[in-house]
Amino acid sequence: PMRDGRQAMVRGDFEGAARSFRQATTEQPDDPHAWLALGRAEMAAERYSRARDAFTAVARIRPSAALPRVLIGHTLELERQYDEALLAYRHAIEVAPRSAYAHRVAGTRLLRWGRAALAVPLLARAVELDPSNAETWNGLAMAHYLAEDLDAAERTFRRGIVRHPDHLPLRIGLAALLINAHRYTDALAIYEEVVRLRPSFAPAHVGRGILLHELGRPDQAEAAFVD
């Protein structure tokens, strides 16, 4: 049944996949992989309540795992039950307090919902637990920025860049912060780094050209636009 279900998922036959995975859960009721697969098939079929039931079964089998509780949150979020989804994400943190994933999901969702100040401590903890994830650094910097703590935002962008020098969103985010602060020379330096790292990244040449124009260097600005 698991093989049949996976093949059905590849074909986009989510109804058939759910049937196969449900058979697998009947044959192996304590197999978390079968329940997880069933939940994902039900989510793909947009049957969120059934998906939630499957993920709840995974949570019973693996009581200290963050993943099933995060997925329960996803189903609630897809039903626009945002407060309940947040409770599920916070529950994931409670059962797995050292899970960077659980902290990152809760923080990024709060950030997406316009609750940046609440997102900051969650994303800061996610960075502490797993500094290897560049997107978490970017999310934390954006949370600081949207919470109007510009100094903390700049520090976080720069610390993230040190750890992840090839991650362009961190540099672009820092450049945007500097532009909004009218620190055009500093922002230009960031775009110069991006152009050096990604010579074919056209938005960096455009941004560089605009900044050169703002700094009263029209000839260089024109050359940047041509590049």
C-alpha angles and dihedrals in degrees: 000000000000091000092047091048093051091049090050090051090054089052091049091245096138094165091056091044091053091051092052095046091047089054088051091054090050091053094041107024093171096051108109092193092061092050092045091051090048091051093051092049090051090049090051088051088051093242095134099170091055090046089052091053090053093048089047088057089054090050090053091051094043104031095172097048120109097200101074092048091049089051090050086055090051092055091051091047091052087055088050092245092138100165091050090046090054090051089054092050091049089049088055088056091048094054094039106029093169095052110116087189093060093047092046094051094048092046097047092048091052089048091051090050092055096255098121098155090058091046095057100075093043094050091043089056091047090054090048092051095043117014090171094080109091094191090059090056089050092048092049092049091050091048090054090047095050089045085057095244094131096169092055090046092054092046091050094048090050094046089049091051091052090055096038108028093166096053104105099192090065092055094042090049092050091048090052091051091051092047091052088052089051090243092138098161091054091046090050089055089056092050089049088057092049092050090050092050096041110022091176095052099111098192089062091056090049092049091047091050093051091050093048088052091050089050092054098253102124098164092054090043091055091049090051092053090049090052 
